[in-house]
Amino acid sequence: MFTMRSSSELTVDEYIEPVFYCRNCHSLAIIRDDSLASDSWDGCYCNKCGSTNIGEKPFGDWLYEEEQKEKLKKAREFEDPYVKLARASLESYVIDRKKIKRPEGLPKDMTGRRAGAFVSLHKRGELRGCIGTIGPVQENIAEEIIENAISAATRDPRFSPVRRDELLDLEISVDVLGPIEPIESEEQLDCKRYGVIVNKKGKQGLLLPNLDGVDTVEEQLAIAKRKAGLSPREEGCTLYRFEVVRHY
């Protein structure tokens, strides 16, 4: 009776009511042996997919997670070709450990031009991986995205590799970098418009533009310096800026 309403409309008692659910397909269609204790899921299985991987959680939590997945599923319908390609690449690699071939029918900009590109992954609003190339390494932007999507999912040293059961929760964006240009001072930066690269004594750090929580040039530079292994107050750094086209 609860599924006709949203998680935000549940009463406290309804929200915290425990339910058994399938960890494989997330269904509540669980078949159980009535001879077992009521608080045990041993011997239960999913009537939808047959899995015996059964868990328990408050109904409100289960419903909220399903609502978020439905939102993500709808959002995927409007993803542009850059993001669709990144998603196809990382899903193929995470599920089958296979690198996809470049699909037919991609926009000419993706197949006829070279540029650096970053693939960023977020899960429930939190960064889950971000890897990219400052300049072009592959034959074209499409190949750049295919490679960097795999790297963002499996090779970002800040995170464990993305698991198969996380794929539905991932939000993906792709940044295609414009030309890198040296600048004389931080006064030529705008953290919403320009990304920044800091370099000193062979140490280099990059930060993309227009990131949540980065509202000033000072914050942008401090993060980029830390990524380079430098003190946030480090002086005498060589600075570069660049613009991006961000795809969702």
C-alpha atoms as a printed R data frame, in Angstrom:
    type eleno elety resid chain resno      x       y       z
1   ATOM     1    CA   MET     A     1  0.000   0.000   0.000
2   ATOM     2    CA   PHE     A     2  2.987   2.287   0.410
3   ATOM     3    CA   THR     A     3  4.314   2.204  -3.150
4   ATOM     4    CA   MET     A     4  1.569   4.515  -4.419
5   ATOM     5    CA   ARG     A     5  3.164   7.390  -2.443
6   ATOM     6    CA   SER     A     6  6.609   8.935  -2.392
7   ATOM     7    CA   SER     A     7  9.107   8.309   0.391
8   ATOM     8    CA   SER     A     8  8.636  11.891   1.619
9   ATOM     9    CA   GLU     A     9  4.921  11.233   2.237
10  ATOM    10    CA   LEU     A    10  5.401   8.232   4.526
11  ATOM    11    CA   THR     A    11  4.670   8.434   8.213
12  ATOM    12    CA   VAL     A    12  7.537   7.698  10.587
13  ATOM    13    CA   ASP     A    13  6.128   4.235  11.350
14  ATOM    14    CA   GLU     A    14  5.746   3.437   7.663
15  ATOM    15    CA   TYR     A    15  9.240   4.715   6.887
16  ATOM    16    CA   ILE     A    16 11.013   2.621   9.509
17  ATOM    17    CA   GLU     A    17  8.991  -0.554   8.959
18  ATOM    18    CA   PRO     A    18 11.555  -3.226   7.985
19  ATOM    19    CA   VAL     A    19 11.162  -5.077   4.693
20  ATOM    20    CA   PHE     A    20 12.996  -7.930   3.007
21  ATOM    21    CA   TYR     A    21 14.281  -7.073  -0.469
22  ATOM    22    CA   CYS     A    22 16.353  -8.685  -3.193
23  ATOM    23    CA   ARG     A    23 19.873  -7.271  -3.360
24  ATOM    24    CA   ASN     A    24 20.116  -8.450  -6.976
25  ATOM    25    CA   CYS     A    25 17.027  -6.871  -8.571
26  ATOM    26    CA   HIS     A    26 15.779  -4.780  -5.595
27  ATOM    27    CA   SER     A    27 12.336  -6.358  -5.727
28  ATOM    28    CA   LEU     A    28 10.159  -6.802  -2.631
29  ATOM    29    CA   ALA     A    29  8.648  -9.996  -4.117
30  ATOM    30    CA   ILE     A    30 10.307 -12.271  -1.573
31  ATOM    31    CA   ILE     A    31  9.161 -15.847  -0.977
32  ATOM    32    CA   ARG     A    32  9.917 -17.147   2.487
33  ATOM    33    CA   ASP     A    33  9.553 -20.362   4.426
34  ATOM    34    CA   ASP     A    34  6.853 -19.768   7.077
35  ATOM    35    CA   SER     A    35  8.540 -22.302   9.334
36  ATOM    36    CA   LEU     A    36 11.479 -19.918   9.785
37  ATOM    37    CA   ALA     A    37 11.662 -17.227  12.411
38  ATOM    38    CA   SER     A    38  9.897 -14.057  11.268
39  ATOM    39    CA   ASP     A    39 13.059 -11.967  11.603
40  ATOM    40    CA   SER     A    40 15.218 -14.248   9.444
41  ATOM    41    CA   TRP     A    41 15.747 -14.221   5.685
42  ATOM    42    CA   ASP     A    42 17.600 -17.539   5.639
43  ATOM    43    CA   GLY     A    43 15.959 -19.750   3.022
44  ATOM    44    CA   CYS     A    44 14.159 -16.840   1.359
45  ATOM    45    CA   TYR     A    45 14.429 -16.177  -2.353
46  ATOM    46    CA   CYS     A    46 13.238 -13.566  -4.833
47  ATOM    47    CA   ASN     A    47 10.090 -14.493  -6.748
48  ATOM    48    CA   LYS     A    48 11.169 -12.155  -9.556
49  ATOM    49    CA   CYS     A    49 14.751 -13.207 -10.326
50  ATOM    50    CA   GLY     A    50 15.253 -16.264  -8.111
51  ATOM    51    CA   SER     A    51 18.193 -14.798  -6.179
52  ATOM    52    CA   THR     A    52 18.750 -15.870  -2.576
53  ATOM    53    CA   ASN     A    53 20.755 -12.710  -1.868
54  ATOM    54    CA   ILE     A    54 18.135 -11.184   0.417
55  ATOM    55    CA   GLY     A    55 18.597  -8.174   2.676
56  ATOM    56    CA   GLU     A    56 16.578  -6.119   5.113
57  ATOM    57    CA   LYS     A    57 16.201  -2.360   5.500
58  ATOM    58    CA   PRO     A    58 13.579   0.249   6.458
59  ATOM    59    CA   PHE     A    59 10.871   0.489   3.827
60  ATOM    60    CA   GLY     A    60 11.391   4.242   3.466
61  ATOM    61    CA   ASP     A    61 15.062   3.772   2.628
62  ATOM    62    CA   TRP     A    62 14.227   1.126   0.031
63  ATOM    63    CA   LEU     A    63 11.537   3.336  -1.545
64  ATOM    64    CA   TYR     A    64 13.793   6.410  -1.616
65  ATOM    65    CA   GLU     A    65 16.562   4.458  -3.366
66  ATOM    66    CA   GLU     A    66 14.078   3.171  -5.949
67  ATOM    67    CA   GLU     A    67 12.836   6.720  -6.570
68  ATOM    68    CA   GLN     A    68 16.397   7.944  -7.138
69  ATOM    69    CA   LYS     A    69 17.120   5.106  -9.546
70  ATOM    70    CA   GLU     A    70 13.973   5.928 -11.496
71  ATOM    71    CA   LYS     A    71 15.087   9.564 -11.753
72  ATOM    72    CA   LEU     A    72 18.495   8.469 -13.019
73  ATOM    73    CA   LYS     A    73 16.867   6.113 -15.516
74  ATOM    74    CA   LYS     A    74 14.777   8.976 -16.910
75  ATOM    75    CA   ALA     A    75 17.809  11.276 -16.971
76  ATOM    76    CA   ARG     A    76 19.672   8.723 -19.104
77  ATOM    77    CA   GLU     A    77 17.099   9.184 -21.855
78  ATOM    78    CA   PHE     A    78 18.351  12.748 -22.290
79  ATOM    79    CA   GLU     A    79 22.099  12.083 -22.059
80  ATOM    80    CA   ASP     A    80 23.997  13.425 -25.049
81  ATOM    81    CA   PRO     A    81 26.227  11.176 -27.240
82  ATOM    82    CA   TYR     A    82 29.394  12.019 -25.273
83  ATOM    83    CA   VAL     A    83 27.913  10.789 -22.002
84  ATOM    84    CA   LYS     A    84 26.173   7.814 -23.625
85  ATOM    85    CA   LEU     A    85 29.541   6.708 -24.997
86  ATOM    86    CA   ALA     A    86 31.253   7.111 -21.618
87  ATOM    87    CA   ARG     A    87 28.518   5.099 -19.921
88  ATOM    88    CA   ALA     A    88 28.627   2.327 -22.529
89  ATOM    89    CA   SER     A    89 32.403   2.121 -22.184
90  ATOM    90    CA   LEU     A    90 32.570   1.884 -18.412
91  ATOM    91    CA   GLU     A    91 29.584  -0.474 -18.140
92  ATOM    92    CA   SER     A    92 31.091  -2.871 -20.659
93  ATOM    93    CA   TYR     A    93 34.399  -2.860 -18.829
94  ATOM    94    CA   VAL     A    94 32.951  -3.169 -15.318
95  ATOM    95    CA   ILE     A    95 30.567  -5.985 -16.307
96  ATOM    96    CA   ASP     A    96 32.597  -7.943 -18.875
97  ATOM    97    CA   ARG     A    97 36.117  -6.487 -18.629
98  ATOM    98    CA   LYS     A    98 35.856  -5.677 -22.326
99  ATOM    99    CA   LYS     A    99 36.729  -2.410 -24.044
100 ATOM   100    CA   ILE     A   100 34.062  -1.433 -26.541
101 ATOM   101    CA   LYS     A   101 34.765  -0.562 -30.146
102 ATOM   102    CA   ARG     A   102 33.876   2.924 -31.294
103 ATOM   103    CA   PRO     A   103 30.195   2.875 -32.304
104 ATOM   104    CA   GLU     A   104 28.985   3.975 -35.706
105 ATOM   105    CA   GLY     A   105 26.933   7.116 -36.147
106 ATOM   106    CA   LEU     A   106 28.699   9.368 -33.640
107 ATOM   107    CA   PRO     A   107 28.765  13.136 -34.248
108 ATOM   108    CA   LYS     A   108 31.595  14.327 -36.480
109 ATOM   109    CA   ASP     A   109 33.066  16.392 -33.637
110 ATOM   110    CA   MET     A   110 33.678  13.177 -31.705
111 ATOM   111    CA   THR     A   111 35.296  11.266 -34.568
112 ATOM   112    CA   GLY     A   112 37.014  14.004 -36.575
113 ATOM   113    CA   ARG     A   113 38.680  16.065 -33.868
114 ATOM   114    CA   ARG     A   114 41.304  15.471 -31.186
115 ATOM   115    CA   ALA     A   115 41.200  17.034 -27.717
116 ATOM   116    CA   GLY     A   116 41.822  16.231 -24.088
117 ATOM   117    CA   ALA     A   117 38.783  15.015 -22.171
118 ATOM   118    CA   PHE     A   118 37.795  14.244 -18.580
119 ATOM   119    CA   VAL     A   119 35.134  11.768 -17.474
120 ATOM   120    CA   SER     A   120 33.616  12.457 -14.051
121 ATOM   121    CA   LEU     A   121 31.476  10.021 -12.064
122 ATOM   122    CA   HIS     A   122 29.182  10.967  -9.204
123 ATOM   123    CA   LYS     A   123 27.142   8.713  -6.943
124 ATOM   124    CA   ARG     A   124 24.361  10.290  -4.889
125 ATOM   125    CA   GLY     A   125 25.969  13.685  -5.259
126 ATOM   126    CA   GLU     A   126 29.451  12.573  -4.221
127 ATOM   127    CA   LEU     A   127 32.461  12.228  -6.507
128 ATOM   128    CA   ARG     A   128 33.104   8.569  -7.385
129 ATOM   129    CA   GLY     A   129 35.900   8.952  -9.923
130 ATOM   130    CA   CYS     A   130 37.421  11.462 -12.322
131 ATOM   131    CA   ILE     A   131 40.187  10.798 -14.820
132 ATOM   132    CA   GLY     A   132 41.153  12.644 -17.970
133 ATOM   133    CA   THR     A   133 43.806  13.885 -20.334
134 ATOM   134    CA   ILE     A   134 44.984  17.486 -20.575
135 ATOM   135    CA   GLY     A   135 45.823  17.070 -24.242
136 ATOM   136    CA   PRO     A   136 44.800  14.509 -26.844
137 ATOM   137    CA   VAL     A   137 46.333  11.059 -26.504
138 ATOM   138    CA   GLN     A   138 43.959   9.036 -28.683
139 ATOM   139    CA   GLU     A   139 42.986   9.220 -32.340
140 ATOM   140    CA   ASN     A   140 39.898  11.330 -31.636
141 ATOM   141    CA   ILE     A   141 37.601  12.561 -28.881
142 ATOM   142    CA   ALA     A   142 35.472   9.414 -28.995
143 ATOM   143    CA   GLU     A   143 38.476   7.166 -28.304
144 ATOM   144    CA   GLU     A   144 39.589   9.596 -25.592
145 ATOM   145    CA   ILE     A   145 36.218   9.205 -23.871
146 ATOM   146    CA   ILE     A   146 36.229   5.401 -24.172
147 ATOM   147    CA   GLU     A   147 39.642   5.170 -22.479
148 ATOM   148    CA   ASN     A   148 39.042   7.792 -19.811
149 ATOM   149    CA   ALA     A   149 35.651   6.376 -18.828
150 ATOM   150    CA   ILE     A   150 37.324   3.053 -18.049
151 ATOM   151    CA   SER     A   151 40.057   4.827 -16.103
152 ATOM   152    CA   ALA     A   152 37.572   6.940 -14.115
153 ATOM   153    CA   ALA     A   153 35.706   3.782 -13.094
154 ATOM   154    CA   THR     A   154 38.687   1.560 -12.316
155 ATOM   155    CA   ARG     A   155 41.945   3.510 -12.006
156 ATOM   156    CA   ASP     A   156 41.301   6.629  -9.941
157 ATOM   157    CA   PRO     A   157 43.702   6.110  -7.005
158 ATOM   158    CA   ARG     A   158 41.372   8.003  -4.655
159 ATOM   159    CA   PHE     A   159 38.615   5.403  -4.951
160 ATOM   160    CA   SER     A   160 38.073   1.675  -5.117
161 ATOM   161    CA   PRO     A   161 37.006   0.419  -8.574
162 ATOM   162    CA   VAL     A   162 33.339   0.881  -9.439
163 ATOM   163    CA   ARG     A   163 31.325  -2.264  -8.752
164 ATOM   164    CA   ARG     A   164 28.662  -3.715 -11.000
165 ATOM   165    CA   ASP     A   165 25.953  -3.010  -8.423
166 ATOM   166    CA   GLU     A   166 26.820   0.717  -8.494
167 ATOM   167    CA   LEU     A   167 26.286   1.250 -12.212
168 ATOM   168    CA   LEU     A   168 22.632   2.279 -11.941
169 ATOM   169    CA   ASP     A   169 23.556   4.939  -9.374
170 ATOM   170    CA   LEU     A   170 26.218   6.712 -11.420
171 ATOM   171    CA   GLU     A   171 25.786  10.176 -12.861
172 ATOM   172    CA   ILE     A   172 28.325  10.891 -15.602
173 ATOM   173    CA   SER     A   173 29.637  14.078 -17.176
174 ATOM   174    CA   VAL     A   174 32.246  14.565 -19.892
175 ATOM   175    CA   ASP     A   175 34.422  17.670 -20.207
176 ATOM   176    CA   VAL     A   176 36.135  18.302 -23.539
177 ATOM   177    CA   LEU     A   177 39.047  20.665 -23.038
178 ATOM   178    CA   GLY     A   178 39.835  23.681 -25.162
179 ATOM   179    CA   PRO     A   179 43.324  25.068 -25.788
180 ATOM   180    CA   ILE     A   180 45.650  25.454 -22.780
181 ATOM   181    CA   GLU     A   181 47.008  28.977 -22.447
182 ATOM   182    CA   PRO     A   182 49.629  30.351 -20.033
183 ATOM   183    CA   ILE     A   183 48.621  33.295 -17.856
184 ATOM   184    CA   GLU     A   184 50.615  35.849 -15.897
185 ATOM   185    CA   SER     A   185 48.547  35.984 -12.712
186 ATOM   186    CA   GLU     A   186 45.488  34.622 -10.949
187 ATOM   187    CA   GLU     A   187 43.648  37.815 -11.872
188 ATOM   188    CA   GLN     A   188 43.165  36.242 -15.304
189 ATOM   189    CA   LEU     A   189 41.220  33.342 -13.783
190 ATOM   190    CA   ASP     A   190 37.501  32.865 -13.292
191 ATOM   191    CA   CYS     A   191 36.709  29.628 -11.447
192 ATOM   192    CA   LYS     A   192 33.317  29.307 -13.147
193 ATOM   193    CA   ARG     A   193 34.618  29.836 -16.671
194 ATOM   194    CA   TYR     A   194 38.204  28.557 -16.647
195 ATOM   195    CA   GLY     A   195 39.882  25.431 -15.390
196 ATOM   196    CA   VAL     A   196 43.381  25.880 -14.006
197 ATOM   197    CA   ILE     A   197 46.696  24.045 -14.167
198 ATOM   198    CA   VAL     A   198 49.446  24.828 -11.672
199 ATOM   199    CA   ASN     A   199 53.019  23.726 -12.253
200 ATOM   200    CA   LYS     A   200 56.156  24.035 -10.180
201 ATOM   201    CA   LYS     A   201 59.380  22.010 -10.239
202 ATOM   202    CA   GLY     A   202 57.780  19.191 -12.219
203 ATOM   203    CA   LYS     A   203 54.728  18.972  -9.974
204 ATOM   204    CA   GLN     A   204 51.421  19.627 -11.690
205 ATOM   205    CA   GLY     A   205 47.806  19.829 -10.614
206 ATOM   206    CA   LEU     A   206 44.619  20.467 -12.588
207 ATOM   207    CA   LEU     A   207 41.132  21.479 -11.554
208 ATOM   208    CA   LEU     A   208 38.145  21.664 -13.869
209 ATOM   209    CA   PRO     A   209 35.972  24.800 -13.900
210 ATOM   210    CA   ASN     A   210 32.506  25.348 -12.462
211 ATOM   211    CA   LEU     A   211 32.625  22.701  -9.734
212 ATOM   212    CA   ASP     A   212 30.178  22.547  -6.826
213 ATOM   213    CA   GLY     A   213 31.703  23.996  -3.681
214 ATOM   214    CA   VAL     A   214 34.462  25.882  -5.506
215 ATOM   215    CA   ASP     A   215 33.277  29.469  -5.563
216 ATOM   216    CA   THR     A   216 36.468  31.537  -5.635
217 ATOM   217    CA   VAL     A   217 39.727  31.581  -7.539
218 ATOM   218    CA   GLU     A   218 41.551  31.228  -4.227
219 ATOM   219    CA   GLU     A   219 39.729  27.974  -3.486
220 ATOM   220    CA   GLN     A   220 40.360  26.742  -7.023
221 ATOM   221    CA   LEU     A   221 44.092  27.412  -6.816
222 ATOM   222    CA   ALA     A   222 44.428  25.896  -3.334
223 ATOM   223    CA   ILE     A   223 42.822  22.631  -4.495
224 ATOM   224    CA   ALA     A   224 44.900  22.496  -7.680
225 ATOM   225    CA   LYS     A   225 48.083  23.049  -5.660
226 ATOM   226    CA   ARG     A   226 47.178  20.274  -3.224
227 ATOM   227    CA   LYS     A   227 46.542  17.950  -6.162
228 ATOM   228    CA   ALA     A   228 50.051  18.798  -7.366
229 ATOM   229    CA   GLY     A   229 51.480  17.885  -3.970
230 ATOM   230    CA   LEU     A   230 52.197  21.523  -3.148
231 ATOM   231    CA   SER     A   231 51.195  23.682  -0.220
232 ATOM   232    CA   PRO     A   232 47.969  25.657  -0.847
233 ATOM   233    CA   ARG     A   233 50.043  28.762  -0.099
234 ATOM   234    CA   GLU     A   234 52.829  27.824  -2.515
235 ATOM   235    CA   GLU     A   235 54.050  30.829  -4.498
236 ATOM   236    CA   GLY     A   236 55.901  31.120  -7.784
237 ATOM   237    CA   CYS     A   237 53.785  28.549  -9.632
238 ATOM   238    CA   THR     A   238 53.374  28.665 -13.393
239 ATOM   239    CA   LEU     A   239 49.670  29.011 -14.195
240 ATOM   240    CA   TYR     A   240 47.629  27.933 -17.188
241 ATOM   241    CA   ARG     A   241 43.941  28.243 -17.908
242 ATOM   242    CA   PHE     A   242 41.511  26.478 -20.226
243 ATOM   243    CA   GLU     A   243 37.818  26.351 -21.046
244 ATOM   244    CA   VAL     A   244 35.714  23.227 -21.383
245 ATOM   245    CA   VAL     A   245 32.522  22.099 -23.028
246 ATOM   246    CA   ARG     A   246 30.707  20.035 -20.418
247 ATOM   247    CA   HIS     A   247 28.365  17.279 -21.523
248 ATOM   248    CA   TYR     A   248 25.631  15.689 -19.383
